[in-house]
Amino acid sequence: MMQLLPPRAQERLQPMIRRAETAVRDFEWTWTKAVVAALVLWFLAFTFLAVIPSWWLYFAGSRLKWTAQKFWLFKLRDLIAVILFSIPVGGFITVPYWLQKWRRRLRSESESRPTGGYR
């Protein structure tokens, strides 16, 4: 992604990127951090998966009048609701996976995980 930015922007972002990489590489889970993270993720999931799509359906139906009498607007309303729901679901699945791969790369760990027997 950095290759897409102009050289001057890359130079200005380097300190922030180094700080983020250090934080990701050195982060260790504790029970307290896990509980707080789970609580924050629950609130984010509740907001993005329930509140925002529900608000959109209410807004489109009452304010914009995108009801069943306007067939294509009604379908567009539902499509937007699906998009508002699907993007956060994809994010909640892919972001932790991406962060884990990034952390392994920064720690120079292999992608393979030993299974079975004693380690």
C-alpha positions as CSV (number, residue, x, y, z in Angstrom):
1,M,0.0,0.0,0.0
2,M,2.9,2.4,0.7
3,Q,4.0,2.1,-2.9
4,L,0.7,3.9,-3.9
5,L,1.6,7.0,-1.9
6,P,3.9,9.8,-3.1
7,P,7.5,9.7,-1.7
8,R,6.9,12.7,0.6
9,A,3.8,11.1,2.1
10,Q,5.7,7.9,2.7
11,E,8.4,9.8,4.6
12,R,5.8,11.5,6.8
13,L,4.0,8.3,7.6
14,Q,7.1,6.3,8.5
15,P,7.2,7.3,12.2
16,M,3.5,6.3,12.6
17,I,4.0,3.0,10.7
18,R,7.0,2.2,12.9
19,R,5.0,2.9,16.1
20,A,2.1,0.8,14.8
21,E,4.4,-2.1,13.9
22,T,6.1,-1.9,17.4
23,A,2.7,-2.0,19.1
24,V,1.5,-4.9,17.0
25,R,4.7,-6.9,17.4
26,D,5.1,-6.4,21.2
27,F,1.4,-6.7,22.2
28,E,0.6,-9.5,24.6
29,W,-2.9,-10.6,25.7
30,T,-3.8,-10.6,29.4
31,W,-7.2,-11.5,30.8
32,T,-8.0,-7.8,31.4
33,K,-7.1,-6.8,27.9
34,A,-9.1,-9.7,26.5
35,V,-12.2,-8.8,28.5
36,V,-12.0,-5.1,27.6
37,A,-11.4,-6.0,23.9
38,A,-14.4,-8.4,24.0
39,L,-16.6,-5.7,25.5
40,V,-15.5,-3.1,22.9
41,L,-16.0,-5.6,20.1
42,W,-19.5,-6.5,21.4
43,F,-20.5,-2.8,21.4
44,L,-19.1,-2.3,17.9
45,A,-20.8,-5.4,16.6
46,F,-24.1,-4.4,18.2
47,T,-23.9,-0.9,16.7
48,F,-22.7,-1.9,13.2
49,L,-24.8,-5.1,12.8
50,A,-28.0,-4.0,14.5
51,V,-28.4,-0.3,15.1
52,I,-27.1,1.2,11.9
53,P,-29.0,-1.1,9.4
54,S,-32.1,-0.8,11.5
55,W,-31.8,3.0,11.5
56,W,-31.3,3.0,7.7
57,L,-34.5,0.9,7.2
58,Y,-36.5,3.2,9.4
59,F,-35.1,6.4,7.7
60,A,-35.6,5.1,4.2
61,G,-39.2,4.0,5.0
62,S,-40.4,7.0,6.9
63,R,-38.3,10.0,5.7
64,L,-37.5,9.0,2.1
65,K,-40.7,7.1,1.5
66,W,-39.0,4.2,-0.1
67,T,-41.9,1.8,0.4
68,A,-43.2,-1.2,-1.5
69,Q,-45.2,1.2,-3.8
70,K,-41.8,2.4,-5.3
71,F,-40.5,-1.0,-6.3
72,W,-36.9,-0.2,-7.3
73,L,-36.3,2.3,-4.4
74,F,-37.6,-0.4,-2.1
75,K,-35.1,-2.9,-3.5
76,L,-32.3,-0.3,-3.3
77,R,-33.3,0.3,0.4
78,D,-32.8,-3.4,1.1
79,L,-29.6,-3.6,-0.9
80,I,-28.1,-0.7,1.1
81,A,-29.2,-2.5,4.3
82,V,-27.4,-5.6,3.2
83,I,-24.3,-3.6,2.4
84,L,-24.5,-1.9,5.8
85,F,-24.6,-5.3,7.4
86,S,-22.2,-7.2,5.2
87,I,-19.2,-4.9,5.4
88,P,-18.9,-5.0,9.2
89,V,-19.3,-8.8,9.2
90,G,-16.5,-9.1,6.7
91,G,-14.4,-6.6,8.7
92,F,-15.0,-8.6,12.0
93,I,-13.7,-11.7,10.2
94,T,-10.8,-10.3,8.1
95,V,-9.2,-7.7,10.4
96,P,-8.2,-10.1,13.2
97,Y,-6.8,-12.5,10.5
98,W,-4.9,-9.7,8.9
99,L,-3.5,-8.4,12.2
100,Q,-2.4,-12.0,13.2
101,K,-0.6,-12.4,9.9
102,W,1.0,-9.0,10.3
103,R,2.1,-9.8,13.9
104,R,3.6,-13.1,12.8
105,R,5.5,-11.4,10.0
106,L,6.9,-8.7,12.3
107,R,8.0,-11.4,14.8
108,S,9.5,-13.5,12.1
109,E,7.4,-16.5,13.0
110,S,6.4,-19.1,10.5
111,E,2.9,-19.5,9.2
112,S,2.8,-23.2,9.9
113,R,1.6,-24.3,13.3
114,P,3.0,-27.6,14.8
115,T,0.2,-30.1,15.7
116,G,0.2,-33.3,17.7
117,G,2.6,-34.8,20.1
118,Y,4.8,-32.8,22.5
119,R,6.3,-29.6,21.4
